[in-house]
Amino acid sequence: MPLVAAAVCPHPPLLVPEVAGAAAGELDDLRAACEAAVARLLAAEPEGILLVGGGPATESFGAADYGSLRPYGVDRYVRLWKTNCAGSDRLPLSLTIGAWLVGRSGTGLPRLAYAVAADASPAECARRGAELVADDRVALLVLGDGSACRGTKAPGYDDPRAQAYDEGVARALADADADALLGLDPGLSAELRAAGRAPWQVLAGAARATGGDWRGELTHHEAPYGVAYLVATWAPA
């Protein structure tokens, strides 16, 4: 069984306490849920961790690559795994936050990262997911926010379709429903600024390719700043 476990977490930069500053406490519950999800990945005893998140283009990243929190007011680099002269500052935000979450766990497991373009089709995402879990026993940490249109103060302003969209994603994650995730419409997802659509569909493709029955658990679902933050774990049933 190549895919042994998966976790879904959002990637707001405010998850990092140094970025959030005095407001760090507002996301304590979300931060704890993300840490617990990563811990469950490690409990599945994978041979490595693969981070999957959205980015401007579909591409892979090496163990020595890293991301930066400088755009968010903190002069800090976040390494994916190893630091050497071959790496570069090129992780998108989603994978930078993912690397930060895994780094907090203290694990020494190998890790790689993969970005999927925001406009990738569901079929492409499913195919990529199958390719990513073709060999070793890996755990997936999938980074993606829900809609960003939950209220008038949301980054995408208020959209009456946003809550139903997020509730549908929440059900799919809770039920480990790969078909429902693959059925998310790219056009609507883009209109609602749901950054997680393509990464969630990569997860669906990975689970489908691995086969067997999966059980899901949704451990967090809130929209404190008008953006839906969902945390879930998947494991073989």
TORKOL-4160 file (C-alpha; in steps of 0.2 Angstrom, whole numbers, padded with zeros to 4 digits, m for minus):
237
<pt num="1" X="0000" Y="0000" Z="0000"/>
<pt num="2" X="0010" Y="0015" Z="m0006"/>
<pt num="3" X="m0001" Y="0028" Z="0002"/>
<pt num="4" X="m0002" Y="0024" Z="0021"/>
<pt num="5" X="m0010" Y="0040" Z="0028"/>
<pt num="6" X="m0015" Y="0058" Z="0023"/>
<pt num="7" X="m0019" Y="0074" Z="0031"/>
<pt num="8" X="m0027" Y="0090" Z="0025"/>
<pt num="9" X="m0022" Y="0107" Z="0033"/>
<pt num="10" X="m0025" Y="0125" Z="0028"/>
<pt num="11" X="m0010" Y="0136" Z="0024"/>
<pt num="12" X="m0013" Y="0154" Z="0031"/>
<pt num="13" X="0003" Y="0162" Z="0036"/>
<pt num="14" X="m0005" Y="0167" Z="0052"/>
<pt num="15" X="m0002" Y="0149" Z="0058"/>
<pt num="16" X="0015" Y="0154" Z="0062"/>
<pt num="17" X="0015" Y="0163" Z="0078"/>
<pt num="18" X="0029" Y="0175" Z="0074"/>
<pt num="19" X="0019" Y="0181" Z="0059"/>
<pt num="20" X="0003" Y="0182" Z="0068"/>
<pt num="21" X="0011" Y="0192" Z="0082"/>
<pt num="22" X="m0002" Y="0198" Z="0096"/>
<pt num="23" X="m0016" Y="0189" Z="0086"/>
<pt num="24" X="m0007" Y="0172" Z="0087"/>
<pt num="25" X="m0019" Y="0166" Z="0100"/>
<pt num="26" X="m0034" Y="0167" Z="0088"/>
<pt num="27" X="m0028" Y="0152" Z="0079"/>
<pt num="28" X="m0023" Y="0141" Z="0093"/>
<pt num="29" X="m0036" Y="0129" Z="0090"/>
<pt num="30" X="m0032" Y="0128" Z="0072"/>
<pt num="31" X="m0013" Y="0126" Z="0075"/>
<pt num="32" X="m0017" Y="0112" Z="0088"/>
<pt num="33" X="m0028" Y="0103" Z="0075"/>
<pt num="34" X="m0014" Y="0104" Z="0062"/>
<pt num="35" X="m0001" Y="0098" Z="0074"/>
<pt num="36" X="m0012" Y="0083" Z="0078"/>
<pt num="37" X="m0015" Y="0079" Z="0060"/>
<pt num="38" X="0004" Y="0078" Z="0057"/>
<pt num="39" X="0006" Y="0067" Z="0072"/>
<pt num="40" X="m0007" Y="0055" Z="0065"/>
<pt num="41" X="0003" Y="0055" Z="0049"/>
<pt num="42" X="0019" Y="0050" Z="0058"/>
<pt num="43" X="0010" Y="0037" Z="0068"/>
<pt num="44" X="0006" Y="0027" Z="0052"/>
<pt num="45" X="0025" Y="0024" Z="0051"/>
<pt num="46" X="0028" Y="0030" Z="0033"/>
<pt num="47" X="0045" Y="0029" Z="0024"/>
<pt num="48" X="0043" Y="0048" Z="0019"/>
<pt num="49" X="0032" Y="0063" Z="0019"/>
<pt num="50" X="0026" Y="0071" Z="0003"/>
<pt num="51" X="0019" Y="0088" Z="0004"/>
<pt num="52" X="0006" Y="0093" Z="m0009"/>
<pt num="53" X="0000" Y="0111" Z="m0011"/>
<pt num="54" X="m0006" Y="0124" Z="m0024"/>
<pt num="55" X="0007" Y="0135" Z="m0033"/>
<pt num="56" X="0008" Y="0146" Z="m0049"/>
<pt num="57" X="0014" Y="0130" Z="m0059"/>
<pt num="58" X="0015" Y="0112" Z="m0057"/>
<pt num="59" X="0032" Y="0107" Z="m0051"/>
<pt num="60" X="0042" Y="0096" Z="m0039"/>
<pt num="61" X="0054" Y="0102" Z="m0026"/>
<pt num="62" X="0069" Y="0094" Z="m0019"/>
<pt num="63" X="0074" Y="0090" Z="m0001"/>
<pt num="64" X="0085" Y="0105" Z="0000"/>
<pt num="65" X="0073" Y="0118" Z="m0006"/>
<pt num="66" X="0065" Y="0131" Z="0006"/>
<pt num="67" X="0052" Y="0144" Z="0008"/>
<pt num="68" X="0052" Y="0162" Z="0015"/>
<pt num="69" X="0041" Y="0171" Z="0027"/>
<pt num="70" X="0049" Y="0188" Z="0022"/>
<pt num="71" X="0033" Y="0193" Z="0012"/>
<pt num="72" X="0023" Y="0191" Z="0028"/>
<pt num="73" X="0035" Y="0202" Z="0039"/>
<pt num="74" X="0046" Y="0189" Z="0047"/>
<pt num="75" X="0064" Y="0187" Z="0041"/>
<pt num="76" X="0065" Y="0168" Z="0042"/>
<pt num="77" X="0067" Y="0154" Z="0030"/>
<pt num="78" X="0058" Y="0138" Z="0031"/>
<pt num="79" X="0067" Y="0123" Z="0025"/>
<pt num="80" X="0059" Y="0108" Z="0017"/>
<pt num="81" X="0071" Y="0095" Z="0025"/>
<pt num="82" X="0090" Y="0096" Z="0022"/>
<pt num="83" X="0100" Y="0112" Z="0020"/>
<pt num="84" X="0114" Y="0112" Z="0007"/>
<pt num="85" X="0120" Y="0122" Z="m0007"/>
<pt num="86" X="0109" Y="0114" Z="m0020"/>
<pt num="87" X="0093" Y="0121" Z="m0012"/>
<pt num="88" X="0084" Y="0137" Z="m0017"/>
<pt num="89" X="0071" Y="0149" Z="m0010"/>
<pt num="90" X="0056" Y="0143" Z="m0021"/>
<pt num="91" X="0043" Y="0135" Z="m0011"/>
<pt num="92" X="0026" Y="0143" Z="m0013"/>
<pt num="93" X="0016" Y="0148" Z="0002"/>
<pt num="94" X="0006" Y="0132" Z="0004"/>
<pt num="95" X="0022" Y="0122" Z="0004"/>
<pt num="96" X="0031" Y="0134" Z="0015"/>
<pt num="97" X="0018" Y="0132" Z="0029"/>
<pt num="98" X="0017" Y="0113" Z="0026"/>
<pt num="99" X="0036" Y="0112" Z="0029"/>
<pt num="100" X="0034" Y="0123" Z="0044"/>
<pt num="101" X="0021" Y="0111" Z="0051"/>
<pt num="102" X="0031" Y="0096" Z="0048"/>
<pt num="103" X="0047" Y="0104" Z="0055"/>
<pt num="104" X="0038" Y="0107" Z="0071"/>
<pt num="105" X="0035" Y="0089" Z="0073"/>
<pt num="106" X="0053" Y="0085" Z="0075"/>
<pt num="107" X="0053" Y="0071" Z="0063"/>
<pt num="108" X="0069" Y="0066" Z="0054"/>
<pt num="109" X="0059" Y="0057" Z="0040"/>
<pt num="110" X="0063" Y="0062" Z="0022"/>
<pt num="111" X="0052" Y="0074" Z="0014"/>
<pt num="112" X="0048" Y="0080" Z="m0004"/>
<pt num="113" X="0036" Y="0093" Z="m0010"/>
<pt num="114" X="0025" Y="0095" Z="m0025"/>
<pt num="115" X="0015" Y="0110" Z="m0031"/>
<pt num="116" X="0000" Y="0108" Z="m0042"/>
<pt num="117" X="m0006" Y="0123" Z="m0053"/>
<pt num="118" X="m0022" Y="0131" Z="m0048"/>
<pt num="119" X="m0029" Y="0129" Z="m0065"/>
<pt num="120" X="m0025" Y="0110" Z="m0066"/>
<pt num="121" X="m0040" Y="0100" Z="m0072"/>
<pt num="122" X="m0047" Y="0087" Z="m0060"/>
<pt num="123" X="m0041" Y="0073" Z="m0072"/>
<pt num="124" X="m0023" Y="0080" Z="m0072"/>
<pt num="125" X="m0024" Y="0081" Z="m0053"/>
<pt num="126" X="m0030" Y="0063" Z="m0051"/>
<pt num="127" X="m0016" Y="0057" Z="m0063"/>
<pt num="128" X="m0003" Y="0067" Z="m0053"/>
<pt num="129" X="m0009" Y="0059" Z="m0037"/>
<pt num="130" X="m0008" Y="0042" Z="m0044"/>
<pt num="131" X="0010" Y="0045" Z="m0050"/>
<pt num="132" X="0015" Y="0052" Z="m0033"/>
<pt num="133" X="0011" Y="0037" Z="m0023"/>
<pt num="134" X="0017" Y="0024" Z="m0036"/>
<pt num="135" X="0032" Y="0017" Z="m0026"/>
<pt num="136" X="0037" Y="0020" Z="m0008"/>
<pt num="137" X="0026" Y="0020" Z="0008"/>
<pt num="138" X="0022" Y="0038" Z="0009"/>
<pt num="139" X="0011" Y="0049" Z="0019"/>
<pt num="140" X="0003" Y="0065" Z="0011"/>
<pt num="141" X="0001" Y="0081" Z="0019"/>
<pt num="142" X="m0011" Y="0091" Z="0008"/>
<pt num="143" X="m0011" Y="0110" Z="0010"/>
<pt num="144" X="m0026" Y="0120" Z="0005"/>
<pt num="145" X="m0039" Y="0133" Z="0010"/>
<pt num="146" X="m0057" Y="0133" Z="0007"/>
<pt num="147" X="m0067" Y="0147" Z="0000"/>
<pt num="148" X="m0061" Y="0165" Z="0003"/>
<pt num="149" X="m0078" Y="0172" Z="0002"/>
<pt num="150" X="m0087" Y="0169" Z="0019"/>
<pt num="151" X="m0093" Y="0187" Z="0023"/>
<pt num="152" X="m0091" Y="0205" Z="0019"/>
<pt num="153" X="m0073" Y="0206" Z="0027"/>
<pt num="154" X="m0067" Y="0190" Z="0017"/>
<pt num="155" X="m0053" Y="0193" Z="0005"/>
<pt num="156" X="m0065" Y="0188" Z="m0009"/>
<pt num="157" X="m0079" Y="0198" Z="m0001"/>
<pt num="158" X="m0096" Y="0189" Z="0002"/>
<pt num="159" X="m0102" Y="0175" Z="m0010"/>
<pt num="160" X="m0118" Y="0166" Z="m0005"/>
<pt num="161" X="m0112" Y="0150" Z="m0013"/>
<pt num="162" X="m0096" Y="0149" Z="m0002"/>
<pt num="163" X="m0104" Y="0141" Z="0013"/>
<pt num="164" X="m0112" Y="0127" Z="0004"/>
<pt num="165" X="m0096" Y="0124" Z="m0006"/>
<pt num="166" X="m0086" Y="0123" Z="0010"/>
<pt num="167" X="m0099" Y="0111" Z="0018"/>
<pt num="168" X="m0098" Y="0100" Z="0003"/>
<pt num="169" X="m0079" Y="0099" Z="0005"/>
<pt num="170" X="m0080" Y="0096" Z="0023"/>
<pt num="171" X="m0092" Y="0081" Z="0020"/>
<pt num="172" X="m0080" Y="0074" Z="0007"/>
<pt num="173" X="m0065" Y="0075" Z="0018"/>
<pt num="174" X="m0075" Y="0068" Z="0033"/>
<pt num="175" X="m0081" Y="0053" Z="0022"/>
<pt num="176" X="m0065" Y="0051" Z="0013"/>
<pt num="177" X="m0075" Y="0053" Z="m0003"/>
<pt num="178" X="m0063" Y="0054" Z="m0017"/>
<pt num="179" X="m0077" Y="0055" Z="m0030"/>
<pt num="180" X="m0084" Y="0070" Z="m0022"/>
<pt num="181" X="m0067" Y="0079" Z="m0021"/>
<pt num="182" X="m0064" Y="0075" Z="m0040"/>
<pt num="183" X="m0081" Y="0082" Z="m0043"/>
<pt num="184" X="m0077" Y="0100" Z="m0037"/>
<pt num="185" X="m0079" Y="0112" Z="m0051"/>
<pt num="186" X="m0063" Y="0121" Z="m0056"/>
<pt num="187" X="m0073" Y="0137" Z="m0062"/>
<pt num="188" X="m0083" Y="0138" Z="m0046"/>
<pt num="189" X="m0068" Y="0135" Z="m0035"/>
<pt num="190" X="m0058" Y="0149" Z="m0043"/>
<pt num="191" X="m0073" Y="0161" Z="m0042"/>
<pt num="192" X="m0074" Y="0157" Z="m0023"/>
<pt num="193" X="m0055" Y="0158" Z="m0022"/>
<pt num="194" X="m0053" Y="0140" Z="m0014"/>
<pt num="195" X="m0035" Y="0137" Z="m0015"/>
<pt num="196" X="m0037" Y="0119" Z="m0010"/>
<pt num="197" X="m0047" Y="0112" Z="m0024"/>
<pt num="198" X="m0032" Y="0106" Z="m0035"/>
<pt num="199" X="m0022" Y="0099" Z="m0020"/>
<pt num="200" X="m0038" Y="0090" Z="m0013"/>
<pt num="201" X="m0040" Y="0082" Z="m0030"/>
<pt num="202" X="m0022" Y="0076" Z="m0030"/>
<pt num="203" X="m0026" Y="0067" Z="m0014"/>
<pt num="204" X="m0042" Y="0060" Z="m0021"/>
<pt num="205" X="m0031" Y="0053" Z="m0036"/>
<pt num="206" X="m0018" Y="0046" Z="m0024"/>
<pt num="207" X="m0032" Y="0037" Z="m0013"/>
<pt num="208" X="m0040" Y="0030" Z="m0028"/>
<pt num="209" X="m0024" Y="0023" Z="m0036"/>
<pt num="210" X="m0019" Y="0015" Z="m0019"/>
<pt num="211" X="m0036" Y="0006" Z="m0018"/>
<pt num="212" X="m0045" Y="m0001" Z="m0004"/>
<pt num="213" X="m0057" Y="0008" Z="0008"/>
<pt num="214" X="m0053" Y="0024" Z="0017"/>
<pt num="215" X="m0060" Y="0032" Z="0033"/>
<pt num="216" X="m0059" Y="0051" Z="0035"/>
<pt num="217" X="m0061" Y="0062" Z="0050"/>
<pt num="218" X="m0064" Y="0080" Z="0050"/>
<pt num="219" X="m0056" Y="0088" Z="0065"/>
<pt num="220" X="m0058" Y="0107" Z="0062"/>
<pt num="221" X="m0069" Y="0118" Z="0051"/>
<pt num="222" X="m0070" Y="0137" Z="0054"/>
<pt num="223" X="m0069" Y="0153" Z="0044"/>
<pt num="224" X="m0062" Y="0166" Z="0056"/>
<pt num="225" X="m0056" Y="0178" Z="0043"/>
<pt num="226" X="m0069" Y="0174" Z="0030"/>
<pt num="227" X="m0058" Y="0160" Z="0023"/>
<pt num="228" X="m0063" Y="0142" Z="0027"/>
<pt num="229" X="m0050" Y="0132" Z="0036"/>
<pt num="230" X="m0052" Y="0113" Z="0036"/>
<pt num="231" X="m0042" Y="0100" Z="0044"/>
<pt num="232" X="m0044" Y="0081" Z="0041"/>
<pt num="233" X="m0036" Y="0065" Z="0041"/>
<pt num="234" X="m0038" Y="0049" Z="0030"/>
<pt num="235" X="m0032" Y="0032" Z="0035"/>
<pt num="236" X="m0035" Y="0015" Z="0027"/>
<pt num="237" X="m0051" Y="0007" Z="0034"/>
